[in-house]
Amino acid sequence: MAVLHFRNVNKIYANNVQAVFDFNLDIEDKEFVVFVGPSGCGKSTTLRMVAGLEEISSGEIYIDDVLINDVPPKDRNIAMVFQNYALYPHMTVFDNMAFSLQMRKDLFPVYKIENVEELNKEIQSIEEDYKQKESEGVSALKAKKAIKEEIKDFVYRNKLAKQYAVEQAKEKYKVRVMTYDHDKVEELHEQIKKAQNEEEKAKIYEEIEKVRANLNMPAFEYRHYTKNEITEKVVKVAETIGLEQYLKRKPGALSGGQRQRVALGRAIVRNPKVFLMDEPLSNLDAKLRVQMRTEISKIYQQLGVTVIYVTHDQTEAMTMATKIVCMKDGRIQQIGSPKELFNTPSNLFVAGFIGSPAMNFINGVFDGKNFVFEGTDIKIKLDKNHIDLLKDYVDKELVLGVRPENIVFTDDKTRAHLSNGFNMTCDLSELLGHELIIYNYLSDNRIVVKTTAIDEIKNGEEKEYCLDLDRIHFFDKETTNRIQ
């Protein structure tokens, strides 16, 4: 599909507000890259610069080593899926998906049909077969007292299936049309213009006739898609995304998830180099978002395409991406796999943004052997690895980061490397079926603990906890960067 390169890309609006700062990124072929961050971080602006919907203030964007800064959007061979679907309400699902193909010209190989009589016999047999299928299918639906809309849908799908079967039959009788080297002939005609005498011209004409007689190159033509080619593509994509029974319907008769699939199908049918998705699931309810998330992941795996996906939802980023680009205030904070961003965040922002519930941050001081919690007398004794890591930060203010699932009760025997214990009082607990979220306060710090639903705790109850020392992080309070 496509490889993308961003080189020092900046976006500055007319009022001198800069939305994107020095954006540098390499996207490999068939990667699913997610731009994630809070509203206003520049992720959608960057996506729109790739699409050609926003002008690039400075820097360069390449698709397959071709600079696209000044390439019109229609010539970039990209497809975009919008947050609000952007479907034509007066068109059927089929027409919405087919629209871009109807407008587009492409380069096609030229074929001719051999054994026309045999082909006509086969087509006649196919038409009789599908006529019988339609009759039997309609009778069966009427017997079941199906509504008129269901019968119309069946008849329409049967018609499309017949067209597809006819096209498949034609494939067996197609033969590639061969032609001569047109470029060579044009080159020889240029030589005739420069020829000095008639004898030289005659020799070049002889050479032209030889080239024209040598039909050794496949012929191509630049044209619109035919009706049957469009039907074949749309039906195939509709089957892939589960829309084949809705092709006759209009968007108003579809659910939100079905409309989003139509928008996806419209992008897929074009077979673009790059898919751009701008928060496509944000208009859906929570349950449908989860369903569509898995469907988009499946489609990505089936098609093997390059995708850039924009979202503010870190769950979508973690579950779908092969590479995440975490952004804040127009700047890239970290690039890496979901696991890398979760396990080794580069700074406080990434650590707090990725993961749910968010990472706990505890202010304190390193005294050379212990991390002392700010505003309390709690000391966490550190091991040699952490002491060596923090040797340049003695008596300096630091931030300790620990994820809610890495704060455990002292009687937890499943962890190998626990800290000394400290007490916290439960302020509130939430049972979420398979897990329990416990909210505690430690001085001015709110500490969240995530444990299994097997554990029990009451509001106001005090418990002793430990930190998993293999999974704690330290951050420089001034730079906010993780100490490593």
C-alpha positions in Angstrom: 0.0 0.0 0.0 1.9 3.1 1.2 4.8 4.5 3.2 4.5 8.0 4.7 7.1 10.4 5.9 6.5 13.6 7.9 9.5 16.0 7.9 9.4 19.0 10.3 5.7 19.7 9.5 4.2 22.9 11.0 0.7 24.4 10.8 0.3 28.1 11.6 -3.1 29.7 11.1 -3.7 33.3 9.8 -4.1 34.6 13.4 -0.5 33.3 14.2 -1.9 30.4 16.3 0.4 27.4 15.8 -1.5 24.1 15.9 1.3 21.7 15.0 5.0 22.0 15.9 7.9 20.2 14.1 6.0 17.0 13.4 8.4 14.2 12.4 7.1 10.7 11.8 7.7 7.6 9.6 4.8 5.3 8.9 5.6 2.0 7.4 3.5 0.0 4.9 0.5 -1.7 6.4 0.8 0.0 9.8 -2.2 1.1 11.8 -1.1 4.4 13.3 -3.3 6.1 15.9 -2.9 9.8 16.7 -4.2 10.2 20.3 -4.4 13.2 22.6 -6.9 15.6 24.2 -9.0 18.0 22.2 -6.9 20.8 20.6 -3.6 18.8 20.5 -3.3 19.0 16.7 -4.1 15.4 15.8 -7.0 16.2 13.4 -5.1 19.1 11.9 -2.2 16.8 11.0 -4.6 14.3 9.5 -6.3 17.0 7.4 -2.8 18.1 6.1 -2.3 14.6 4.8 -5.7 14.7 3.2 -5.0 18.1 1.6 -7.8 19.7 3.5 -5.4 22.0 5.4 -2.4 23.8 3.9 1.0 22.8 5.2 2.7 26.0 6.6 6.2 24.5 6.5 7.8 21.1 6.3 7.2 18.1 3.9 4.9 15.1 3.7 5.7 12.2 1.4 3.6 9.3 0.3 5.8 6.6 -1.3 8.6 9.1 -1.6 6.4 11.5 -3.6 6.2 15.0 -2.0 2.4 15.7 -1.7 2.5 19.3 -0.3 1.2 20.8 -3.5 -0.7 17.7 -4.9 -4.5 18.3 -5.1 -6.5 16.1 -2.6 -8.2 14.2 -5.5 -4.8 13.1 -6.8 -3.3 11.8 -3.5 -5.1 8.4 -3.7 -6.3 8.6 -0.1 -9.7 7.9 1.4 -11.1 9.6 4.5 -13.8 8.4 7.0 -15.3 11.3 8.9 -16.8 11.6 12.4 -20.3 12.5 11.0 -20.4 9.8 8.3 -20.9 12.4 5.5 -23.3 10.1 3.6 -25.7 11.4 0.8 -29.2 11.0 2.4 -31.0 10.8 -1.0 -28.8 7.9 -2.2 -29.0 4.2 -1.4 -26.2 2.4 0.4 -25.1 1.0 -3.0 -25.0 4.5 -4.6 -23.1 6.0 -1.6 -20.5 3.4 -1.8 -20.3 3.5 -5.6 -20.2 7.3 -6.0 -16.4 7.8 -5.9 -16.0 5.0 -8.5 -18.6 6.6 -10.8 -16.6 9.9 -10.7 -13.2 8.4 -11.1 -11.1 7.5 -14.1 -8.4 4.8 -14.0 -6.0 2.9 -16.1 -7.4 -0.5 -17.2 -6.1 -3.4 -19.3 -7.9 -3.9 -22.6 -9.5 -7.3 -23.3 -11.4 -8.9 -26.1 -14.0 -11.7 -25.9 -13.4 -15.0 -27.7 -16.0 -17.7 -28.3 -18.9 -15.3 -28.1 -21.5 -18.0 -28.9 -20.3 -20.1 -26.0 -20.4 -17.1 -23.7 -23.9 -16.2 -24.7 -25.1 -19.7 -24.0 -23.5 -19.5 -20.5 -25.0 -16.1 -19.8 -28.5 -17.4 -20.8 -28.1 -20.3 -18.4 -27.1 -17.9 -15.6 -30.1 -15.6 -16.2 -32.5 -18.6 -16.2 -30.9 -19.9 -13.0 -31.3 -16.6 -11.2 -34.8 -16.0 -12.5 -35.7 -19.3 -10.8 -33.9 -18.3 -7.6 -35.8 -15.0 -7.5 -39.2 -16.8 -8.0 -38.4 -19.4 -5.3 -37.0 -16.8 -2.9 -39.9 -14.4 -3.3 -42.4 -17.2 -2.8 -40.6 -18.3 0.4 -40.5 -14.8 1.8 -44.3 -14.3 1.1 -45.0 -17.6 2.8 -43.2 -16.3 5.9 -45.2 -13.1 5.6 -42.1 -11.0 5.1 -42.6 -7.2 4.7 -42.4 -5.6 1.3 -39.0 -4.0 2.1 -37.4 -7.4 2.8 -38.7 -8.8 -0.5 -37.3 -5.7 -2.4 -34.0 -6.2 -0.7 -33.9 -9.9 -1.7 -34.8 -9.1 -5.4 -32.1 -6.4 -5.5 -29.4 -8.7 -4.0 -30.4 -11.4 -6.5 -30.0 -9.0 -9.4 -26.6 -7.9 -8.2 -25.5 -11.5 -7.7 -26.6 -12.3 -11.3 -24.6 -9.4 -12.6 -21.6 -10.6 -10.7 -22.0 -14.2 -12.0 -22.2 -12.9 -15.6 -19.0 -11.0 -15.1 -17.3 -14.0 -13.7 -18.4 -16.0 -16.7 -17.0 -13.4 -19.1 -13.6 -13.7 -17.3 -13.2 -17.2 -18.8 -13.5 -15.9 -22.3 -11.4 -12.7 -22.0 -8.1 -12.5 -23.8 -5.6 -9.6 -23.3 -5.3 -7.3 -26.2 -1.6 -6.7 -27.2 -0.2 -3.6 -28.8 3.0 -2.1 -30.0 5.4 0.2 -28.2 3.7 3.6 -28.6 6.5 5.5 -26.8 9.0 4.1 -29.3 6.8 5.2 -32.2 6.5 8.7 -30.8 10.3 8.8 -30.4 10.8 7.8 -34.0 8.3 10.4 -35.2 10.4 13.0 -33.4 13.5 11.7 -35.3 11.6 12.2 -38.6 11.3 15.9 -37.9 15.1 16.1 -37.5 15.9 13.9 -40.5 18.3 15.6 -43.0 17.0 13.9 -46.2 14.2 11.7 -47.7 16.4 8.6 -47.5 16.9 9.0 -43.8 13.1 9.6 -43.3 12.3 6.4 -45.3 14.5 4.3 -43.0 12.8 5.7 -39.9 9.4 5.0 -41.5 10.5 1.4 -42.0 11.5 1.2 -38.4 8.1 2.5 -37.3 6.3 -0.2 -39.3 8.5 -2.9 -37.7 7.6 -1.5 -34.2 3.9 -1.4 -35.0 4.0 -5.0 -36.3 5.6 -6.2 -33.0 2.5 -6.6 -30.8 4.3 -7.6 -27.6 3.0 -5.1 -25.0 -0.3 -5.3 -23.1 -2.8 -2.6 -24.1 -4.2 -0.2 -21.5 -6.9 2.5 -21.7 -7.7 5.4 -19.4 -11.5 5.4 -18.7 -14.3 5.4 -16.2 -15.3 2.3 -14.4 -18.1 0.4 -16.1 -21.4 -0.3 -14.3 -20.6 -4.0 -13.9 -17.1 -3.2 -12.6 -18.6 -0.9 -10.0 -21.3 -3.5 -9.0 -18.6 -6.2 -8.6 -16.5 -4.0 -6.3 -19.3 -2.7 -4.2 -20.9 -6.1 -3.7 -17.6 -7.6 -2.7 -16.9 -4.9 -0.1 -20.5 -5.0 1.2 -20.1 -8.7 1.8 -16.8 -8.0 3.7 -18.4 -5.5 6.1 -21.8 -7.1 6.4 -23.9 -4.7 4.4 -25.0 -6.9 1.5 -28.7 -7.0 2.7 -28.9 -3.2 3.1 -27.6 -2.1 -0.4 -31.1 -0.9 -1.5 -31.8 1.1 1.6 -31.1 4.8 2.3 -29.0 6.0 5.2 -32.1 7.2 7.1 -33.2 3.6 7.4 -29.9 2.4 9.0 -28.6 2.4 12.6 -25.6 4.5 13.6 -23.3 1.5 13.3 -24.6 0.6 9.9 -24.1 4.1 8.6 -20.5 4.1 9.9 -19.9 0.8 8.0 -21.3 2.4 4.8 -18.7 5.2 5.3 -16.0 2.6 5.8 -17.2 0.7 2.7 -17.1 3.9 0.6 -13.5 4.3 1.5 -12.5 0.6 1.1 -14.1 0.3 -2.4 -11.7 2.9 -3.8 -8.7 0.8 -2.8 -6.7 3.8 -1.8 -3.0 3.9 -0.7 -3.9 5.4 2.7 -7.0 5.3 4.9 -7.6 8.3 7.1 -10.1 8.0 9.9 -11.1 11.1 12.0 -12.7 10.0 15.2 -15.1 7.7 13.3 -16.7 6.1 16.4 -17.3 9.2 18.6 -21.0 9.5 17.5 -21.8 5.9 18.5 -23.0 4.7 21.9 -20.5 2.8 24.2 -21.7 -0.8 23.2 -21.6 0.0 19.5 -18.2 1.6 19.8 -16.7 -1.6 21.1 -18.4 -3.6 18.3 -17.2 -1.2 15.6 -13.7 -1.1 17.1 -13.4 -4.9 16.6 -14.9 -4.7 13.1 -12.4 -2.0 12.0 -9.5 -4.1 13.4 -10.8 -7.1 11.4 -11.1 -5.1 8.2 -7.6 -3.8 8.7 -6.2 -7.3 9.1 -8.2 -8.6 6.1 -7.1 -5.8 3.7 -3.6 -5.2 4.9 -3.7 -1.5 4.4 -2.0 1.6 5.8 -4.3 3.4 8.3 -4.0 6.7 10.2 -6.6 6.9 12.8 -7.4 9.9 15.0 -9.0 9.6 18.5 -9.1 11.2 21.9 -10.0 7.8 23.4 -6.9 6.0 24.7 -8.9 2.7 24.8 -9.3 2.8 21.0 -5.6 3.7 20.6 -4.5 0.8 22.9 -6.7 -1.9 21.3 -6.4 -1.0 17.6 -3.0 0.5 16.9 0.3 -1.1 15.9 1.9 2.3 16.6 0.6 5.2 18.7 1.6 8.9 18.4 0.6 10.6 21.6 0.2 14.4 21.2 -0.2 17.4 23.4 -0.4 21.1 22.4 0.6 20.4 18.9 3.8 18.5 19.8 4.6 14.8 19.7 5.1 13.5 23.3 5.9 9.8 22.4 5.8 7.4 19.5 5.7 3.6 20.1 3.7 0.5 20.3 0.7 0.4 22.8 2.8 -1.8 25.1 5.7 0.7 25.0 3.6 3.7 25.9 1.8 1.8 28.7 4.9 0.2 30.3 7.6 2.9 29.6 5.8 6.4 29.3 8.3 9.1 28.3 6.8 11.8 30.6 4.0 12.6 33.1 1.5 13.5 30.3 1.8 10.2 28.5 1.8 8.2 31.8 -1.4 10.0 32.9 -3.1 9.9 29.5 -2.5 6.2 28.6 -4.2 3.7 30.9 -7.6 3.5 32.7 -7.8 4.3 35.5 -5.0 6.7 35.0 -1.6 6.3 36.7 -1.3 7.5 40.3 1.3 10.3 40.8 2.7 10.8 44.3 5.0 13.8 45.0 7.9 13.2 47.3 11.7 13.4 47.9 14.4 10.8 47.5 16.6 10.8 50.6 19.3 8.4 49.3 17.6 5.2 50.3 13.9 5.8 50.5 11.2 7.7 48.6 9.4 9.9 51.2 5.8 10.7 50.4 5.1 14.5 50.5 3.0 15.6 53.5 3.3 12.3 55.3 5.8 10.2 57.2 5.5 7.3 54.8 8.8 6.0 53.4 9.1 3.5 50.6 12.4 1.6 50.9 13.9 1.3 47.4 16.0 -1.5 46.0 19.6 -1.2 44.6 18.4 -0.7 41.1 16.2 2.3 42.0 18.8 3.8 44.3 21.4 3.6 41.4 18.8 5.1 39.1 18.1 8.1 41.4 21.7 8.7 42.5 21.7 12.2 41.0 18.4 13.1 42.6 19.2 12.9 46.3 17.1 15.4 48.4 15.4 16.5 45.2 11.6 16.6 44.6 10.4 13.8 42.4 7.1 12.3 41.3 6.5 8.5 41.8 4.2 7.0 39.2 2.4 3.7 39.8 -0.6 2.3 38.0 -3.7 1.3 40.1 -3.2 -2.4 39.4 0.3 -2.2 40.8 -0.8 -1.1 44.3 -1.8 -4.3 46.1 -2.8 -5.5 49.5 0.2 -6.7 51.7 -1.2 -10.3 51.7 -1.0 -10.5 47.9 1.3 -13.5 47.2 1.2 -13.2 43.4 3.9 -10.4 43.3 7.5 -11.2 43.8 9.0 -7.8 44.5 6.8 -5.7 46.9 7.7 -2.6 48.9 7.2 -2.2 52.6 3.5 -1.6 53.6 1.6 1.6 54.3 -1.9 2.3 55.3 -4.7 4.1 53.4 -8.3 4.6 54.2 -11.0 3.8 51.5 -13.0 6.9 50.6 -15.1 5.2 47.9 -15.2 1.8 46.1 -16.7 0.9 42.8 -17.5 -2.7 41.8 -17.3 -3.1 38.0 -18.2 -6.8 37.8 -14.8 -8.5 37.4 -12.8 -5.8 39.2 -13.0 -3.4 42.1 -11.8 0.2 42.0 -10.8 1.7 45.4 -10.4 5.4 45.8 -8.1 6.5 48.7 -6.7 9.9 49.8 -3.1 10.1 51.0 -2.5 13.7 52.2 -3.5 15.7 49.2 -2.9 12.9 46.7 -5.8 10.8 45.5 -4.7 7.2 45.2 -6.7 4.8 43.0 -6.3 1.0 43.5 -7.6 -1.6 41.0 -8.0 -5.1 42.3 -10.1 -8.2 41.6 -13.8 -8.4 42.5 -12.8 -11.2 45.0 -11.4 -8.6 47.3 -13.8 -6.7 49.6 -13.6 -3.3 51.3 -16.0 -0.9 52.9 -16.0 2.9 52.7 -14.0 4.2 55.6 -12.1 1.0 56.1 -8.3 1.2 56.5 -6.1 -1.3 54.7 -2.4 -1.9 54.3 -1.0 -1.7 50.8 2.3 -2.3 49.0 3.8 -1.1 45.7 5.1 -3.5 43.1 8.6 -2.2 42.8 9.1 -3.8 39.4 6.4 -1.5 38.0 7.0 1.9 39.5 8.3 4.9 37.6 10.1 8.1 38.7 9.7 11.5 37.0 11.7 14.7 37.2 9.3 17.2 38.7 10.8 20.1 36.7 11.1 18.5 33.2 8.2 16.0 33.7 10.4 13.4 31.9 10.7 9.8 33.2 14.0 9.1 34.8 15.7 6.2 33.0 
